[in-house]
């Protein structure tokens, strides 16, 4: 039996998805990407404990075929974007075939502390500083990290529309939103991606996923592996993993990929071993019995 935990991962096995297919500048990416939040320090604050390993993880992800990396200006803050530039920038103003998606709109007050700020001048600052840190003239996918309830949504969506018209942003996504909020934003710009909490055990955003699937909008599930108990060897995915010759984490990612064609999981890690394991999820094929059992987890 193939031990996918030890084999060489093939990201191409996850298939591809095209963001903004009807636009003049579509972006086709492999569906299994990498989330660059965990390459920072504890609490998503400050520099990583091992700088060289963080750089190695980013470079190894690309070697394995990852061409979609998700980050945010608030990761560190600023640290994740700086590391991505150091590890992957081609020195010619870009990242080759790798799409770097970033986010703005959350401020940091310390480890594990986050607060939304959606004032237009602040969102513009977020974009301008991400451009500088990433070393690009335009951000391929910029996502509003949170809608600020203290600022009129028209003001937030309006400045994003302006920045897209100015050529600072190529495509726009939203994070932690409802269907109604996506529809409101669509009056200002095409929403090409949404990013909500979602995994095999937490499907509170199922309505949004159904909307995204019906409208061909990329759905980026954050926290795609759930908690440690979910993907533990003796956890609820353990028996399926043992039968299929893979790991529970790979089962969780395979389920996401098979659950919807617009699903774009971005498992993140600061470990080379976990990176290899997560990328191996692209090769796992769940049988009908496994899918039935996994679908029942959230019942």
C-alpha positions in Angstrom: 0.0 0.0 0.0 1.3 3.5 -0.9 2.4 5.5 2.1 1.5 9.0 1.0 2.9 10.4 4.2 6.4 9.5 2.9 6.0 9.8 -0.8 7.0 12.8 -2.8 3.9 15.2 -2.9 2.5 16.2 -6.2 0.6 19.5 -5.9 -0.6 19.1 -9.5 -2.8 16.2 -8.4 -5.0 18.7 -6.6 -6.1 20.1 -10.0 -6.5 23.7 -10.9 -8.9 26.6 -10.5 -9.2 29.8 -12.4 -9.9 33.0 -10.4 -11.9 35.6 -12.4 -12.3 33.4 -15.5 -14.5 35.9 -17.3 -12.0 38.8 -16.7 -9.3 40.0 -19.1 -6.7 38.8 -16.6 -7.7 35.4 -15.2 -5.4 33.6 -12.7 -5.1 29.9 -12.9 -3.6 28.2 -9.8 -3.3 24.8 -8.3 -6.1 24.2 -5.8 -3.8 23.2 -2.9 -1.9 26.2 -1.8 0.1 27.4 1.2 -1.0 29.7 4.1 1.9 31.8 5.3 0.6 32.7 8.7 2.4 30.1 10.8 5.9 31.1 9.5 5.9 33.9 12.1 6.4 33.9 15.8 4.0 32.6 18.5 0.7 34.3 18.5 1.4 35.3 14.9 3.6 37.9 16.4 7.2 38.9 15.7 9.9 36.9 13.8 9.9 33.1 13.6 12.0 31.2 16.1 14.1 29.8 13.2 14.4 32.3 10.3 16.2 29.9 8.1 13.6 27.2 8.4 10.8 29.7 7.6 12.7 30.6 4.4 13.3 26.9 3.6 9.6 26.1 4.1 8.5 28.8 1.6 11.1 27.6 -1.0 10.2 24.0 -0.5 6.5 24.7 -1.0 7.3 26.1 -4.4 9.5 23.2 -5.2 6.6 20.9 -4.5 4.5 22.8 -7.0 2.6 25.3 -4.8 1.8 28.4 -6.9 -0.7 30.1 -4.6 0.5 31.6 -1.3 -1.8 33.4 1.0 -0.5 35.9 3.5 -1.6 39.2 5.2 0.1 42.4 6.4 -1.0 41.6 9.9 0.9 38.3 10.1 3.8 39.3 12.3 2.7 42.1 11.6 4.6 42.5 8.3 6.9 39.6 9.0 5.2 37.1 6.7 5.3 39.4 3.7 9.0 40.2 4.4 9.9 36.5 4.5 8.0 35.8 1.3 10.0 38.5 -0.5 13.3 37.3 0.9 12.6 33.7 0.0 10.8 33.9 -3.3 11.1 37.3 -5.0 12.7 36.9 -8.5 14.5 40.2 -8.4 12.7 41.4 -11.4 9.6 42.8 -9.8 7.6 39.7 -9.2 7.3 36.0 -8.2 7.3 34.2 -11.6 4.5 31.7 -11.8 3.7 32.0 -8.0 0.6 34.1 -7.1 1.0 35.9 -3.8 -2.3 36.9 -2.2 -2.3 39.2 0.7 -4.9 40.8 3.0 -5.3 44.1 4.9 -7.8 45.6 7.3 -6.7 44.0 10.6 -4.5 45.8 13.1 -2.4 44.2 15.8 -2.0 45.1 19.5 0.1 42.1 20.5 0.2 38.3 20.2 -3.1 36.8 19.2 -4.8 40.2 19.3 -6.6 41.5 16.3 -8.9 44.5 15.6 -10.5 45.5 12.3 -9.9 49.0 10.9 -11.7 49.8 7.7 -11.2 53.5 7.3 -10.5 54.2 3.6 -7.2 55.9 4.3 -6.0 53.0 6.4 -7.0 50.4 3.7 -5.1 52.4 1.2 -2.1 52.4 3.5 -2.4 48.6 3.8 -2.2 48.2 0.1 0.6 50.7 -0.5 2.8 49.1 2.3 2.1 45.5 1.1 3.2 46.6 -2.4 6.4 47.9 -0.9 7.1 44.9 1.3 6.4 42.4 -1.5 8.3 44.3 -4.1 5.6 44.4 -6.7 3.8 47.1 -8.6 0.4 45.4 -8.3 -1.1 42.8 -5.9 -2.6 39.9 -7.8 -5.2 39.2 -5.2 -5.9 41.6 -2.3 -8.4 40.5 0.2 -10.2 42.6 2.8 -9.3 40.7 6.0 -12.4 41.8 7.9 -15.3 44.2 7.2 -15.1 46.9 9.9 -18.6 47.2 11.5 -17.7 50.8 12.6 -17.1 52.1 9.1 -19.8 52.2 6.3 -19.3 49.3 4.0 -19.8 51.7 1.0 -16.6 53.5 2.2 -14.6 50.3 2.5 -15.8 48.8 -0.8 -15.5 52.2 -2.5 -11.8 52.7 -1.8 -11.1 49.1 -2.8 -12.8 49.8 -6.1 -10.7 52.9 -6.6 -7.4 51.1 -5.9 -8.3 48.4 -8.4 -9.1 51.1 -11.0 -5.7 52.7 -10.2 -4.0 49.4 -11.0 -2.8 48.8 -7.4 -4.9 45.6 -7.1 -5.5 43.0 -9.8 -8.4 41.0 -8.2 -10.3 41.4 -4.9 -11.4 38.9 -2.3 -13.2 39.1 1.0 -12.6 37.2 4.3 -15.1 36.1 7.0 -18.2 37.3 5.1 -21.8 36.3 4.5 -23.5 35.8 1.2 -25.3 39.1 1.7 -22.0 40.9 2.2 -20.5 39.4 -1.0 -23.5 40.5 -3.0 -23.2 44.0 -1.6 -19.5 44.1 -2.5 -20.3 42.8 -6.0 -21.8 46.2 -6.8 -18.4 47.7 -6.5 -16.0 45.0 -7.9 -16.0 41.4 -8.8 -15.4 39.2 -5.8 -13.2 36.4 -7.1 -12.5 34.7 -3.7 -13.9 34.4 -0.2 -12.0 33.2 2.8 -14.0 31.8 5.8 -13.4 29.4 8.6 -14.2 25.9 7.2 -13.1 22.3 7.7 -14.5 18.8 7.8 -15.8 19.4 11.3 -16.8 23.0 11.1 -19.2 23.8 8.3 -20.8 27.0 9.6 -20.1 28.6 6.2 -21.8 26.0 4.1 -24.3 28.6 2.7 -21.4 30.7 1.5 -19.6 27.7 0.0 -22.8 26.8 -1.9 -23.0 30.4 -3.2 -19.3 30.4 -4.2 -19.7 27.0 -6.0 -22.7 28.2 -7.9 -21.0 31.4 -8.9 -17.4 30.0 -9.6 -15.9 32.1 -6.8 -12.8 30.6 -5.1 -13.5 29.5 -1.6 -10.3 29.6 0.6 -11.0 27.7 3.9 -8.9 29.0 6.7 -8.1 26.6 9.6 -8.6 23.8 7.0 -7.2 21.1 9.3 -9.3 22.0 12.3 -7.9 21.4 15.8 -5.2 19.0 16.8 -7.7 16.5 18.1 -9.4 16.3 14.8 -6.2 15.3 12.9 -4.6 13.2 15.7 -3.7 9.6 14.8 -6.3 8.4 17.3 -8.8 11.1 16.3 -12.0 10.7 14.2 -10.0 10.6 10.9 -7.4 8.1 12.1 -9.1 4.9 11.0 -9.8 6.3 7.5 -6.2 7.4 7.2 -4.9 4.0 8.3 -7.1 2.3 5.7 -6.0 4.6 2.9 -2.3 4.6 3.8 -2.1 8.3 4.5 -2.3 10.7 7.5 -5.4 12.3 9.1 -4.3 15.7 7.9 -4.1 14.4 4.4 -7.6 13.0 4.8 -8.9 16.4 6.0 -7.4 18.1 3.0 -8.5 15.5 0.5 -12.1 15.9 1.8 -12.0 19.6 1.2 -10.7 19.2 -2.3 -13.4 16.6 -3.2 -16.2 18.5 -1.5 -16.3 21.4 -4.0 -14.5 22.3 -7.2 -14.0 25.9 -6.0 -12.3 24.8 -2.7 -8.7 26.2 -2.4 -7.2 24.9 0.9 -4.1 26.7 2.2 -2.7 24.6 5.0 0.0 26.5 6.8 3.0 25.4 8.8 6.5 26.4 9.9 7.7 22.8 9.6 9.3 21.1 6.6 7.9 17.7 7.7 4.4 19.1 8.0 4.7 20.9 4.7 5.6 17.7 2.9 2.7 15.9 4.7 0.2 18.6 3.9 1.2 18.7 0.2 0.7 15.0 0.0 -3.0 15.5 0.6 -3.2 16.5 -3.0 -2.6 12.8 -4.0 -5.2 11.2 -1.7 -8.4 10.0 -3.2 -11.2 9.3 -0.8 -13.5 6.4 -1.5 -17.3 6.6 -1.1 -17.2 5.0 2.3 -14.7 7.6 3.6 -16.7 10.5 2.1 -19.9 9.2 3.8 -18.2 8.9 7.1 -16.5 12.3 6.9 -19.7 14.0 5.8 -21.4 12.8 9.0 -18.8 14.5 11.2 -20.6 17.8 11.2 -24.1 16.4 11.6 
